[in-house]
């Protein structure tokens, strides 16, 4: 289940995503957020079980990830890249992207966070850090986590 609506995304980003592509991109972005947070959102009862501040941060993180996927071209491009047949550089208007060989979690350490090899937006960590959802310890964090 997606954590954001098309209206949430449109209010967050100026990167256009078509109405027909949005459900698939937002679902993938939400799945990546779940993977990054070790499924703590689902385990806690879903988005509505959190205080408004945490809900807002989860929505912003999901929108940032949808935007990152949209920059990549599509969900197919992201999945294709993970399987090894992806692009190494692209340009679209003022936007330009080049992938360094060997970057990412298994490479030289210059890549960002990934979930199953799919790169996350750097803003995901920024938005989720104060929520307690990224806590990797054994005990329940004392912050805003229910």
C-alpha positions as a LaTeX table, in Angstrom:
\begin{tabular}{lrrr}
\hline
Residue & $x$ (\AA) & $y$ (\AA) & $z$ (\AA) \\
\hline
Unk1 & 0.00 & 0.00 & 0.00 \\
Unk2 & 1.34 & 3.40 & $-0.96$ \\
Unk3 & 2.07 & 5.97 & 1.73 \\
Unk4 & 1.28 & 8.94 & $-0.54$ \\
Unk5 & $-1.43$ & 10.09 & $-2.91$ \\
Unk6 & $-0.91$ & 11.81 & $-6.22$ \\
Unk7 & $-1.98$ & 15.08 & $-4.52$ \\
Unk8 & 0.69 & 14.58 & $-1.82$ \\
Unk9 & 3.34 & 14.03 & $-4.48$ \\
Unk10 & 2.25 & 16.98 & $-6.63$ \\
Unk11 & 2.42 & 19.27 & $-3.57$ \\
Unk12 & 5.92 & 17.97 & $-2.76$ \\
Unk13 & 7.62 & 17.86 & $-6.16$ \\
Unk14 & 7.72 & 19.75 & $-9.42$ \\
Unk15 & 8.87 & 16.59 & $-11.27$ \\
Unk16 & 5.86 & 15.46 & $-13.27$ \\
Unk17 & 4.66 & 11.89 & $-12.96$ \\
Unk18 & 1.65 & 10.86 & $-15.03$ \\
Unk19 & $-1.53$ & 9.72 & $-13.30$ \\
Unk20 & $-1.19$ & 6.29 & $-14.92$ \\
Unk21 & 2.45 & 5.82 & $-13.77$ \\
Unk22 & 2.01 & 7.23 & $-10.27$ \\
Unk23 & 0.37 & 4.21 & $-8.56$ \\
Unk24 & 3.18 & 1.88 & $-9.63$ \\
Unk25 & 5.95 & 4.35 & $-8.73$ \\
Unk26 & 4.44 & 5.23 & $-5.36$ \\
Unk27 & 3.94 & 1.55 & $-4.54$ \\
Unk28 & 7.59 & 0.79 & $-5.38$ \\
Unk29 & 8.76 & 3.81 & $-3.36$ \\
Unk30 & 6.64 & 2.71 & $-0.38$ \\
Unk31 & 8.04 & $-0.82$ & $-0.62$ \\
Unk32 & 11.57 & 0.61 & $-0.61$ \\
Unk33 & 10.74 & 2.72 & 2.46 \\
Unk34 & 9.40 & $-0.43$ & 4.14 \\
Unk35 & 12.60 & $-2.28$ & 3.35 \\
Unk36 & 14.76 & 0.57 & 4.63 \\
Unk37 & 12.78 & 0.80 & 7.88 \\
Unk38 & 12.71 & $-2.99$ & 8.35 \\
Unk39 & 8.90 & $-2.99$ & 7.86 \\
Unk40 & 8.36 & $-1.06$ & 11.09 \\
Unk41 & 5.58 & 1.06 & 9.57 \\
Unk42 & 3.52 & $-1.98$ & 8.65 \\
Unk43 & 4.33 & $-3.76$ & 11.92 \\
Unk44 & 3.11 & $-0.73$ & 13.91 \\
Unk45 & $-0.28$ & $-0.86$ & 12.16 \\
Unk46 & 0.33 & 1.35 & 9.15 \\
Unk47 & 0.80 & 5.03 & 8.52 \\
Unk48 & $-2.25$ & 6.11 & 10.54 \\
Unk49 & $-0.84$ & 4.59 & 13.73 \\
Unk50 & 1.89 & 7.25 & 13.92 \\
Unk51 & 1.73 & 10.82 & 15.23 \\
Unk52 & 1.20 & 13.53 & 12.57 \\
Unk53 & 4.89 & 14.55 & 12.61 \\
Unk54 & 6.03 & 10.99 & 11.80 \\
Unk55 & 3.30 & 10.57 & 9.17 \\
Unk56 & 4.50 & 13.76 & 7.47 \\
Unk57 & 8.13 & 12.55 & 7.47 \\
Unk58 & 7.14 & 9.17 & 6.01 \\
Unk59 & 5.14 & 10.88 & 3.27 \\
Unk60 & 8.01 & 13.25 & 2.44 \\
Unk61 & 10.47 & 10.33 & 2.31 \\
Unk62 & 8.14 & 8.43 & $-0.02$ \\
Unk63 & 7.67 & 11.48 & $-2.27$ \\
Unk64 & 11.45 & 11.95 & $-2.43$ \\
Unk65 & 11.81 & 8.32 & $-3.50$ \\
Unk66 & 9.07 & 8.63 & $-6.15$ \\
Unk67 & 10.92 & 11.67 & $-7.47$ \\
Unk68 & 14.20 & 9.71 & $-7.58$ \\
Unk69 & 12.52 & 6.90 & $-9.53$ \\
Unk70 & 10.95 & 9.46 & $-11.88$ \\
Unk71 & 14.42 & 10.97 & $-12.47$ \\
Unk72 & 15.67 & 7.48 & $-13.37$ \\
Unk73 & 13.02 & 7.32 & $-16.07$ \\
Unk74 & 10.66 & 4.68 & $-14.68$ \\
Unk75 & 10.39 & 1.76 & $-12.32$ \\
Unk76 & 11.50 & $-0.47$ & $-15.21$ \\
Unk77 & 14.74 & 1.52 & $-15.51$ \\
Unk78 & 15.45 & 1.09 & $-11.80$ \\
Unk79 & 14.76 & $-2.64$ & $-11.86$ \\
Unk80 & 16.71 & $-3.08$ & $-15.09$ \\
Unk81 & 19.66 & $-1.26$ & $-13.52$ \\
Unk82 & 19.61 & $-3.64$ & $-10.55$ \\
Unk83 & 19.72 & $-6.65$ & $-12.87$ \\
Unk84 & 22.83 & $-5.32$ & $-14.55$ \\
Unk85 & 21.47 & $-4.07$ & $-17.86$ \\
Unk86 & 20.93 & $-0.50$ & $-16.80$ \\
Unk87 & 22.08 & 2.83 & $-18.05$ \\
Unk88 & 25.35 & 4.43 & $-17.01$ \\
Unk89 & 24.46 & 8.00 & $-17.95$ \\
Unk90 & 21.50 & 10.03 & $-19.15$ \\
Unk91 & 20.35 & 13.60 & $-19.67$ \\
Unk92 & 16.91 & 15.13 & $-19.67$ \\
Unk93 & 16.75 & 18.89 & $-20.03$ \\
Unk94 & 18.91 & 20.37 & $-17.27$ \\
Unk95 & 19.01 & 17.04 & $-15.43$ \\
Unk96 & 22.02 & 14.81 & $-15.98$ \\
Unk97 & 22.94 & 11.55 & $-14.26$ \\
Unk98 & 26.09 & 9.44 & $-14.51$ \\
Unk99 & 26.57 & 6.22 & $-12.62$ \\
Unk100 & 30.07 & 5.53 & $-11.37$ \\
Unk101 & 31.23 & 2.00 & $-11.94$ \\
Unk102 & 31.51 & 0.12 & $-8.66$ \\
Unk103 & 29.37 & 2.56 & $-6.67$ \\
Unk104 & 26.71 & 1.49 & $-4.24$ \\
Unk105 & 26.61 & $-0.80$ & $-1.27$ \\
Unk106 & 28.85 & $-3.47$ & $-2.82$ \\
Unk107 & 31.22 & $-1.07$ & $-4.52$ \\
Unk108 & 33.76 & 1.46 & $-3.37$ \\
Unk109 & 31.59 & 3.06 & $-0.68$ \\
Unk110 & 30.79 & 6.18 & $-2.67$ \\
Unk111 & 27.19 & 5.18 & $-3.35$ \\
Unk112 & 24.18 & 6.01 & $-1.23$ \\
Unk113 & 21.78 & 3.85 & 0.72 \\
Unk114 & 20.22 & 0.98 & $-1.20$ \\
Unk115 & 17.43 & $-1.53$ & $-0.67$ \\
Unk116 & 17.97 & $-4.75$ & $-2.62$ \\
Unk117 & 20.34 & $-2.87$ & $-4.91$ \\
Unk118 & 17.93 & $-0.02$ & $-5.70$ \\
Unk119 & 19.37 & 3.32 & $-4.75$ \\
Unk120 & 17.40 & 5.45 & $-2.32$ \\
Unk121 & 17.08 & 9.19 & $-2.46$ \\
Unk122 & 19.51 & 10.80 & 0.02 \\
Unk123 & 16.51 & 12.68 & 1.43 \\
Unk124 & 14.90 & 9.44 & 2.64 \\
Unk125 & 17.43 & 9.17 & 5.46 \\
Unk126 & 17.10 & 12.90 & 6.23 \\
Unk127 & 13.33 & 12.69 & 6.54 \\
Unk128 & 13.23 & 9.43 & 8.51 \\
Unk129 & 16.16 & 10.00 & 10.89 \\
Unk130 & 14.18 & 11.87 & 13.62 \\
Unk131 & 11.32 & 9.33 & 13.61 \\
Unk132 & 13.07 & 6.35 & 15.22 \\
Unk133 & 12.18 & 4.16 & 12.23 \\
Unk134 & 15.83 & 3.72 & 11.24 \\
Unk135 & 16.91 & 2.45 & 14.67 \\
Unk136 & 18.96 & $-0.74$ & 14.19 \\
Unk137 & 19.29 & $-1.83$ & 17.84 \\
Unk138 & 17.50 & $-4.60$ & 19.66 \\
Unk139 & 15.39 & $-2.47$ & 21.96 \\
Unk140 & 12.50 & $-0.31$ & 20.92 \\
Unk141 & 13.74 & 3.28 & 20.44 \\
Unk142 & 12.44 & 5.86 & 22.87 \\
Unk143 & 11.79 & 8.59 & 20.31 \\
Unk144 & 8.56 & 8.92 & 18.35 \\
Unk145 & 8.20 & 5.25 & 17.49 \\
Unk146 & 4.91 & 3.85 & 18.88 \\
\hline
\end{tabular}
